[in-house]
Amino acid sequence: MKTRALLILGLLAVIVALPVVLRRETATVSPHGADDRLVIITPHHESIRLEFEEAFAAWWKRSTGRTIYLDWRKPGGTSEIRMVLDAGFEAATDGGREGIGIDIFFGGGEPDFSGQARLGRLVPLDVFRKHPEWFGESSAIPETFTGERYYAADHTWVATCMSQFGICYNPDALKRMGLPEPTQWDDLGDPGYAGSLALADPTKSGSVARTFELILQNQIQREMAASPGDDNAAIARGWENGLRLIQRMAANARYFTDSAPKPPQDVVQGNAAAGMCIDFYGRSYEDDFTTADGRPRLKWIAPHAGTTLSGDPIAVLKGAPHPEIAQAFVGFCLTPEAQRIWFGKPGTPHGPIARSLHRMPVRKDVYTPENLATSSMPGVHPYADEGNFTYRPELTGSKAFNTIRNLVKVMCIDSHEEMKDAWQALRDAGMPEDALAVFSDVSMVPYSTVGKGDARLDSKDPMEAAARATELGGWFRENYRRAAAMARAKTTTAR
C-alpha cells in the first residue's frame, strides 16, 4: 500500500509540474507585473495574437528595457468591433472624453478602417514620418495594388498583411457527388451543389461581406470587358448577373453561419462539399489535415480572375491611453522582421514560435528566395500573381458596401427556407425557364438605384431600415414561393 501511495503521489507531482516543464520561454508578463500596457481590439484569432504578443514584448524589452502586457479585446468579428467602437465613442462624446480606453484597432478589412477614419476616430501614424522610404509604388509598401488601397491617403491606417478571398472544397466529397473541382465563383452556382455549400452571414463579418462584393465586381467587370464602350448597360447587366449568382449559391447553401471560420471546418470534416473562405483559414486547414495516404482533406483556391489582394490594416485610435507605445507597435508590425511572422515556418529566423499563420506580408521586400524557402507558403508571391482582377471602388465601393451585405441578408438569409424549397422544386422539374426567371428576378434592386447604396436599407434609423428590409424580403420571399409553385405544377403535369 505504501508503494502504491508513493506511486500515486509521484504521478500527481508529475501532472502538477508538467505545465511548468513544457512551458516555453516567453517575453510576456502578467498585467500586474508589467512596466507598460497596450490595449488592442482585434478580430484576429488566438495564434496571431500570441505570436505578435511574444514578438513585440521581446522587441520592447530589447528597445526600452521595460516589460509590457498586451491587453487583447476580441468582441467578435469586425461587425461586432464596429458596434463596440460606435458605442464607445458616442459615450465618450457624451461624457466629454476623447478616447475609449483602447489604443489600437488591429485587423479587419479596409472598409472598416476607412469608415473609422471618416468618423475622425483614427490619428496619423508616426511610421510614415519615421520611415518614409517604406512607402510608395516603387517601395516596400505600395499605396495600391490590384486596385486595393494599402494605406490611407491621410496616413491614419496602414495594411500589415494581405488577404485573398476564395473557395475551399473537399476533393473526396466532390468526387462522390460527380462534380469537378471548382475554378471560379460561377461553379458554386451549379445545382449539383444543392445542400452542400457552407456560407457565412455577411452582416456578421466584414471579410465575408467583401467576398460577396468581389463576386459582384467580378461579374460587372466581365460584362464591361465583353462590351467595351457601353459601360452603363454592362454594369447593370453585371450587377444582375452577380446577384443571380449569389442567389444560386445561397440556394445551394446548407446554412449561413455567424462564424467565418465554420465553413472550412465543415468542409474538412466532409459535412459540406465546398464553401467561401478567406485564404489563411483555407491554407491552414489544407496544411493541417490530410488523408491516410497524405492527400489534403481540403483544398483552397483563389477563383481565377475573381478576387483581389485586400489589405488587412492597423490603426491607432483617437485618445489612446498609451499613444507612444501604440505608435511603436504599429512601426514594429511593419518591420521586415515582424513581417516574416506572417508567413514563416515555426522555428525559422523571425518566424512564428508555435504554428504557421499562413498570411501574406504586405512588404514586397520580404518575398526573397531565402525567406520563401522557409515560408509555410513557398509558392505564394502575391506581387507576382497574375490571377487577380483590379478592384474598382467606384463600382461597388464604400457607398454600396453595407447595402450589399444587407441585401444578401434580406434576399438570401431571411428567406432561406423558401429559397431552398423553390430551388429543390426547380431541380425536380428540370429547371424550367419561366419558373427560373421568377426565382432569379432581381428587378426590385437594380444597379441604378441600389448599386450606389440604398439609403433606407442602410439607415441609422432602425425602424426605417427594418421597413425597407421587410419590403424587399417580402418581395423576394413571394418570388421564391411563386417559382416553387410553377415548378411543381410542371412536375405534376409531366407525370
HELIX and SHEET records of a PDB file:
HELIX    1   1 LYS A    2  LEU A   22  1                                  21    
HELIX    2   2 GLU A   46  THR A   64  1                                  19    
HELIX    3   3 THR A   78  ASP A   94  1                                  17    
HELIX    4   4 GLU A  110  ARG A  118  1                                   9    
HELIX    5   5 VAL A  127  LYS A  130  1                                   4    
HELIX    6   6 PRO A  132  TRP A  134  5                                   3    
HELIX    7   7 PRO A  171  MET A  177  1                                   7    
HELIX    8   8 TRP A  185  GLY A  189  5                                   5    
HELIX    9   9 PRO A  191  TYR A  193  5                                   3    
HELIX   10  10 GLY A  206  ALA A  226  1                                  21    
HELIX   11  11 ASP A  231  ASN A  252  1                                  22    
HELIX   12  12 LYS A  262  GLN A  269  1                                   8    
HELIX   13  13 ASP A  279  ASP A  288  1                                  10    
HELIX   14  14 PRO A  323  CYS A  333  1                                  11    
HELIX   15  15 PRO A  336  PHE A  343  1                                   8    
HELIX   16  16 LYS A  364  VAL A  366  5                                   3    
HELIX   17  17 PRO A  369  ALA A  373  1                                   5    
HELIX   18  18 PRO A  382  ALA A  384  5                                   3    
HELIX   19  19 PRO A  393  THR A  396  1                                   4    
HELIX   20  20 SER A  398  VAL A  408  1                                  11    
HELIX   21  21 LYS A  409  ILE A  413  3                                   5    
HELIX   22  22 HIS A  416  ASP A  428  1                                  13    
HELIX   23  23 GLU A  433  PHE A  439  1                                   7    
HELIX   24  24 TYR A  447  VAL A  450  1                                   4    
HELIX   25  25 PRO A  462  ALA A  494  1                                  33    
SHEET    1   A 6 ILE A  68  ARG A  73  0                                        
SHEET    2   A 6 ASP A  36  ILE A  41  1                                        
SHEET    3   A 6 ILE A 104  PHE A 106  1                                        
SHEET    4   A 6 SER A 310  VAL A 316 -1                                        
SHEET    5   A 6 VAL A 158  SER A 163 -1                                        
SHEET    6   A 6 MET A 360  PRO A 361 -1                                        
SHEET    1   B 2 THR A 144  PHE A 145  0                                        
SHEET    2   B 2 GLU A 148  ARG A 149 -1                                        
SHEET    1   C 5 ALA A 253  THR A 257  0                                        
SHEET    2   C 5 LEU A 197  ALA A 200  1                                        
SHEET    3   C 5 ALA A 274  ILE A 278  1                                        
SHEET    4   C 5 PHE A 165  TYR A 169 -1                                        
SHEET    5   C 5 LYS A 299  ILE A 301 -1                                        
END                                                                             
